[in-house]
């Protein structure tokens, strides 16, 4: 999970969520968090976190770490191995079947994202000093506050628009995307199906082929079934 364990914990009082602008540069050990798969009909939802101090953040910049959307999948896979070897990190993967179970209970994507973000914070906060956790803005801040448990509630958390400009968040986006790409390949190999990314017409076509050749039960194992694509293809509403 993580590479450089420390015994010390954050000395911040429990502050939970910061909603107004803050000076991110005032914090040394930043936990960047990002997700992949949120807008993809097929595949998992992945949330990753990378913890690095100011000096380590410079290493990320020098290595060319930036928002995963601007990097090819092959480069992402290479960078992800380097990031995992060099930095404290954790990755939470919610496969399609588990995702569908959780969504059926929660019925809100932002709450599900908050659950995943909180798991990342909890995973690292138990053993590492974290001055600030930062993610891209995705929903109401109280979703995160409600999802955090004992360790996470002692960590200051901040959501920022376009947070991928922060090296630690960019690194997390790369880990999340790499895990998403690997999981998609695993699903394709396991079920012998083609799983395009996104949620457009090509995805509808692929889903129709899966239902025709493999059955709807296989579609349920590889897709997020609350998407409109599912209703288009199966006629069934989630």
Sine and cosine of phi, psi and omega as CSV:
sin_phi,cos_phi,sin_psi,cos_psi,sin_omega,cos_omega
0.00,0.00,-0.86,0.52,-0.06,-1.00
-0.79,-0.62,0.36,-0.93,-0.16,-0.99
-0.96,-0.28,-0.51,0.86,-0.12,-0.99
-0.80,-0.60,1.00,0.10,-0.07,-1.00
-0.95,0.30,0.59,-0.81,0.12,-0.99
-0.76,-0.65,0.54,-0.84,-0.05,-1.00
-0.99,0.12,-0.43,0.90,-0.07,-1.00
-0.96,0.29,0.48,-0.88,0.03,-1.00
-0.92,-0.38,0.31,-0.95,0.06,-1.00
-0.87,0.50,0.67,-0.75,0.00,-1.00
-1.00,-0.09,0.08,1.00,0.03,-1.00
-0.90,0.44,0.59,-0.81,0.21,-0.98
-0.91,0.41,0.42,-0.91,0.03,-1.00
-0.88,0.48,0.95,-0.33,-0.03,-1.00
-0.92,-0.40,-0.39,0.92,0.00,-1.00
0.90,0.44,-0.97,-0.24,-0.22,-0.98
-0.96,-0.28,0.73,-0.68,0.15,-0.99
-0.97,-0.23,0.85,-0.52,-0.08,-1.00
-0.98,-0.17,-0.46,0.89,-0.01,-1.00
-1.00,-0.03,0.14,-0.99,0.03,-1.00
-0.86,0.51,0.66,-0.75,0.06,-1.00
-0.75,-0.67,0.29,-0.96,0.04,-1.00
-1.00,0.01,1.00,-0.09,-0.05,-1.00
-0.88,0.47,-0.52,0.85,0.00,-1.00
-0.90,0.44,-0.25,0.97,0.01,-1.00
-0.98,0.21,-0.17,0.98,-0.06,-1.00
-0.96,-0.29,0.70,-0.71,-0.07,-1.00
-1.00,0.05,-0.86,0.51,-0.09,-1.00
-1.00,-0.06,0.98,-0.20,-0.06,-1.00
-0.98,-0.19,0.73,-0.68,0.16,-0.99
-0.98,-0.19,0.94,-0.35,0.06,-1.00
-1.00,-0.03,0.69,-0.73,-0.04,-1.00
-0.79,-0.62,0.68,-0.73,0.08,-1.00
-0.47,-0.88,0.24,-0.97,-0.07,-1.00
-0.83,-0.56,0.25,-0.97,0.14,-0.99
-0.56,-0.83,0.59,-0.81,0.05,-1.00
0.98,-0.19,-0.10,1.00,-0.05,-1.00
-0.86,0.51,-0.62,0.79,-0.05,-1.00
-0.98,-0.19,0.17,0.98,-0.02,-1.00
-0.98,-0.21,0.80,-0.60,0.03,-1.00
-0.89,0.45,-0.70,0.72,0.02,-1.00
-1.00,-0.01,0.48,-0.88,0.16,-0.99
1.00,-0.04,-0.04,-1.00,-0.11,-0.99
-1.00,0.09,0.13,-0.99,0.29,-0.96
-0.97,-0.25,0.80,-0.60,-0.05,-1.00
-0.85,-0.53,0.73,-0.68,0.09,-1.00
-0.83,-0.56,0.79,-0.61,-0.04,-1.00
-0.82,-0.57,0.42,-0.91,0.05,-1.00
-0.71,-0.70,0.64,-0.76,0.06,-1.00
-0.78,-0.62,0.80,-0.60,-0.01,-1.00
-0.96,-0.27,0.81,-0.59,0.00,-1.00
-0.45,-0.89,0.55,-0.84,0.07,-1.00
-1.00,0.02,-0.07,-1.00,-0.09,-1.00
-0.86,0.50,-0.70,0.72,-0.02,-1.00
-0.90,0.45,-0.68,0.73,0.01,-1.00
-0.93,0.38,-0.54,0.84,0.05,-1.00
-0.88,0.47,-0.57,0.82,0.05,-1.00
-0.90,0.44,-0.60,0.80,0.07,-1.00
-0.87,0.49,-0.67,0.75,0.01,-1.00
-0.88,0.48,-0.69,0.72,0.00,-1.00
-0.90,0.45,-0.71,0.70,-0.03,-1.00
-0.90,0.43,-0.49,0.87,0.01,-1.00
-0.98,0.20,-0.17,0.99,0.00,-1.00
1.00,0.01,0.35,0.94,0.02,-1.00
-0.95,0.32,0.81,-0.59,0.05,-1.00
-0.47,-0.88,-0.04,-1.00,-0.04,-1.00
-0.76,0.65,0.79,-0.62,-0.07,-1.00
-0.87,0.49,-0.41,0.91,0.01,-1.00
-0.91,0.42,-0.30,0.96,-0.04,-1.00
-0.98,-0.20,0.16,0.99,-0.08,-1.00
-0.80,-0.60,0.60,-0.80,0.03,-1.00
-0.93,0.37,0.38,-0.92,0.00,-1.00
-0.86,0.51,-0.65,0.76,0.00,-1.00
-0.89,0.46,-0.68,0.73,0.03,-1.00
-0.92,0.40,-0.61,0.79,0.03,-1.00
-0.87,0.49,-0.69,0.72,-0.01,-1.00
-0.89,0.45,-0.65,0.76,0.04,-1.00
-0.91,0.42,-0.76,0.65,-0.02,-1.00
-0.89,0.45,-0.59,0.81,-0.04,-1.00
-0.89,0.46,-0.61,0.79,0.02,-1.00
-0.91,0.42,-0.67,0.74,0.03,-1.00
-0.90,0.43,-0.70,0.71,-0.01,-1.00
-0.88,0.47,-0.70,0.71,-0.02,-1.00
-0.91,0.42,-0.56,0.83,0.01,-1.00
-0.96,0.27,-0.54,0.84,-0.15,-0.99
-0.99,-0.12,-0.44,0.90,-0.20,-0.98
-0.79,-0.61,0.41,-0.91,0.11,-0.99
-0.94,0.34,0.80,-0.61,-0.08,-1.00
-0.43,-0.90,0.25,-0.97,0.11,-0.99
-0.48,-0.88,0.50,-0.87,0.00,-1.00
-0.74,-0.67,0.78,-0.62,0.06,-1.00
-0.94,-0.33,0.88,-0.47,-0.01,-1.00
-0.93,-0.36,0.84,-0.54,0.06,-1.00
-0.94,-0.34,0.99,-0.16,-0.02,-1.00
-0.90,0.44,0.30,-0.96,-0.08,-1.00
-0.81,0.59,-0.68,0.73,-0.03,-1.00
-0.91,0.42,-0.71,0.71,0.04,-1.00
-0.92,0.40,-0.64,0.77,0.03,-1.00
-0.84,0.54,-0.73,0.68,-0.03,-1.00
-0.90,0.43,-0.59,0.81,0.06,-1.00
-0.91,0.42,-0.72,0.70,-0.01,-1.00
-0.91,0.41,-0.67,0.75,-0.03,-1.00
-0.92,0.40,-0.57,0.82,0.03,-1.00
-0.88,0.47,-0.50,0.86,0.00,-1.00
-1.00,0.06,-0.65,0.76,-0.12,-0.99
-1.00,0.03,-0.63,0.78,0.04,-1.00
0.87,0.50,0.50,0.87,0.01,-1.00
-0.38,-0.93,0.89,-0.46,-0.07,-1.00
-0.89,0.45,-0.64,0.77,-0.01,-1.00
-0.91,0.41,-0.57,0.82,0.08,-1.00
-0.93,0.37,-0.59,0.81,0.05,-1.00
-0.92,0.39,-0.65,0.76,0.09,-1.00
-0.88,0.47,-0.66,0.75,0.03,-1.00
-0.88,0.47,-0.65,0.76,0.05,-1.00
-0.87,0.50,-0.71,0.70,0.00,-1.00
-0.91,0.40,-0.67,0.74,0.04,-1.00
-0.88,0.47,-0.65,0.76,-0.01,-1.00
-0.92,0.40,-0.56,0.83,0.04,-1.00
-0.91,0.42,-0.63,0.78,0.05,-1.00
-0.88,0.47,-0.73,0.68,0.01,-1.00
-0.88,0.48,-0.72,0.69,0.00,-1.00
-0.88,0.48,-0.67,0.74,-0.03,-1.00
-0.85,0.53,-0.64,0.77,-0.07,-1.00
-1.00,-0.06,-0.49,0.87,-0.07,-1.00
-0.92,0.38,-0.40,0.92,-0.03,-1.00
-0.92,0.40,-0.48,0.88,-0.13,-0.99
-0.80,-0.60,-0.08,1.00,-0.13,-0.99
-0.75,-0.66,0.52,-0.85,0.09,-1.00
-0.98,0.19,0.82,-0.57,0.00,-1.00
-0.80,-0.60,0.86,-0.51,0.02,-1.00
-0.99,0.11,-0.56,0.83,-0.02,-1.00
-0.38,-0.93,0.69,-0.72,0.14,-0.99
-0.96,-0.29,0.74,-0.68,-0.08,-1.00
-0.76,-0.65,0.67,-0.74,0.11,-0.99
-0.65,-0.76,0.20,-0.98,0.15,-0.99
-0.92,0.39,0.50,-0.87,-0.02,-1.00
-0.96,0.27,0.80,-0.60,-0.03,-1.00
-0.71,-0.71,-0.21,0.98,-0.04,-1.00
-0.03,-1.00,-0.15,-0.99,-0.02,-1.00
-0.88,0.47,0.68,-0.73,-0.03,-1.00
-0.90,0.43,-0.46,0.89,-0.03,-1.00
-0.95,0.32,-0.29,0.96,0.10,-0.99
-0.88,0.47,-0.70,0.72,0.03,-1.00
-0.91,0.41,-0.73,0.69,-0.04,-1.00
-0.84,0.55,-0.67,0.75,-0.01,-1.00
-0.93,0.36,-0.52,0.85,-0.06,-1.00
-0.99,0.12,-0.39,0.92,-0.04,-1.00
-0.94,0.34,0.58,-0.82,0.06,-1.00
-0.96,-0.29,-0.31,-0.95,-0.19,-0.98
-0.82,0.58,-0.80,0.59,-0.06,-1.00
-0.90,0.43,-0.68,0.73,-0.05,-1.00
-0.92,0.39,-0.50,0.87,-0.04,-1.00
-0.93,0.37,-0.25,0.97,0.04,-1.00
-1.00,0.02,-0.02,1.00,-0.06,-1.00
-0.96,-0.28,0.74,-0.68,0.09,-1.00
-0.95,0.31,0.76,-0.65,-0.03,-1.00
-0.85,-0.53,0.66,-0.75,-0.06,-1.00
-0.66,-0.75,0.73,-0.68,0.11,-0.99
-0.98,-0.22,0.71,-0.70,-0.02,-1.00
-0.73,-0.68,0.69,-0.73,0.11,-0.99
-0.90,0.43,0.71,-0.70,-0.04,-1.00
0.82,0.58,0.74,0.67,-0.02,-1.00
-0.92,0.38,-0.23,0.97,0.01,-1.00
-0.88,0.47,-0.20,0.98,0.08,-1.00
-0.95,0.32,-0.26,0.96,0.05,-1.00
-1.00,0.08,0.80,-0.60,-0.11,-0.99
-0.80,0.59,-0.67,0.74,-0.02,-1.00
-0.90,0.43,-0.60,0.80,0.03,-1.00
-0.94,0.33,-0.65,0.76,0.06,-1.00
-0.87,0.50,-0.66,0.75,0.04,-1.00
-0.90,0.44,-0.65,0.76,0.04,-1.00
-0.90,0.44,-0.61,0.79,0.02,-1.00
-0.90,0.44,-0.57,0.82,0.03,-1.00
-0.94,0.35,-0.70,0.71,0.04,-1.00
-0.88,0.47,-0.67,0.74,-0.01,-1.00
-0.90,0.43,-0.70,0.71,-0.02,-1.00
-0.92,0.39,-0.63,0.77,0.02,-1.00
-0.88,0.47,-0.69,0.72,0.03,-1.00
-0.90,0.43,-0.61,0.79,0.04,-1.00
-0.90,0.44,-0.74,0.68,-0.01,-1.00
-0.87,0.49,-0.70,0.71,0.00,-1.00
-0.90,0.43,-0.65,0.76,-0.01,-1.00
-0.92,0.39,-0.62,0.78,0.04,-1.00
-0.88,0.48,-0.68,0.73,0.03,-1.00
-0.89,0.45,-0.63,0.78,0.03,-1.00
-0.89,0.46,-0.70,0.71,0.03,-1.00
-0.89,0.46,-0.69,0.73,0.00,-1.00
-0.88,0.48,-0.66,0.75,0.00,-1.00
-0.94,0.33,-0.64,0.77,-0.03,-1.00
-0.91,0.42,-0.71,0.70,-0.10,-1.00
-0.97,-0.23,-0.01,1.00,0.00,-1.00
0.81,0.59,0.82,0.58,0.00,-1.00
-0.72,-0.69,0.31,-0.95,0.09,-1.00
-0.98,-0.17,0.78,-0.62,-0.07,-1.00
-0.82,-0.57,1.00,0.03,0.06,-1.00
-0.93,0.37,0.41,-0.91,0.00,-1.00
-0.99,0.10,0.29,-0.96,0.04,-1.00
1.00,-0.01,-0.37,-0.93,-0.03,-1.00
-0.53,-0.85,0.49,0.87,-0.04,-1.00
-1.00,-0.04,-0.29,-0.96,-0.09,-1.00
-0.91,0.42,-0.55,0.83,0.03,-1.00
-0.90,0.44,-0.52,0.86,0.06,-1.00
-0.94,0.34,-0.66,0.75,0.07,-1.00
-0.86,0.52,-0.68,0.74,0.00,-1.00
-0.89,0.45,-0.71,0.71,0.00,-1.00
-0.90,0.44,-0.64,0.77,0.02,-1.00
-0.90,0.43,-0.63,0.77,0.03,-1.00
-0.89,0.46,-0.65,0.76,0.03,-1.00
-0.90,0.43,-0.66,0.75,0.01,-1.00
-0.88,0.48,-0.72,0.69,0.00,-1.00
-0.89,0.46,-0.67,0.74,-0.02,-1.00
-0.91,0.40,-0.70,0.71,-0.13,-0.99
-1.00,-0.05,-0.50,0.87,-0.12,-0.99
-0.89,-0.46,-0.38,0.92,-0.04,-1.00
0.98,-0.21,0.40,-0.92,-0.05,-1.00
-0.91,0.42,-0.46,0.89,-0.02,-1.00
-0.89,0.45,-0.52,0.85,0.07,-1.00
-0.95,0.30,-0.65,0.76,0.06,-1.00
-0.84,0.55,-0.64,0.76,0.00,-1.00
-0.90,0.43,-0.37,0.93,-0.02,-1.00
-1.00,0.02,-0.25,0.97,-0.09,-1.00
-0.86,-0.50,-0.07,1.00,-0.12,-0.99
-0.79,-0.61,0.34,-0.94,0.12,-0.99
-1.00,-0.01,0.96,-0.27,-0.28,-0.96
-0.99,0.14,0.01,1.00,0.11,-0.99
-1.00,0.05,-0.14,0.99,0.05,-1.00
-0.91,0.41,0.46,-0.89,0.04,-1.00
-0.88,0.47,-0.46,0.89,0.02,-1.00
-0.83,0.56,-0.61,0.79,-0.05,-1.00
-0.90,0.44,-0.70,0.72,0.00,-1.00
-0.92,0.39,-0.61,0.79,0.03,-1.00
-0.86,0.51,-0.67,0.74,-0.12,-0.99
-0.99,0.11,-0.65,0.76,-0.12,-0.99
-0.98,-0.21,-0.34,0.94,-0.10,-0.99
0.98,0.20,0.05,1.00,-0.03,-1.00
-0.98,-0.20,0.72,-0.69,0.06,-1.00
-1.00,-0.05,0.68,-0.74,-0.01,-1.00
-0.92,0.38,0.00,0.00,0.00,0.00
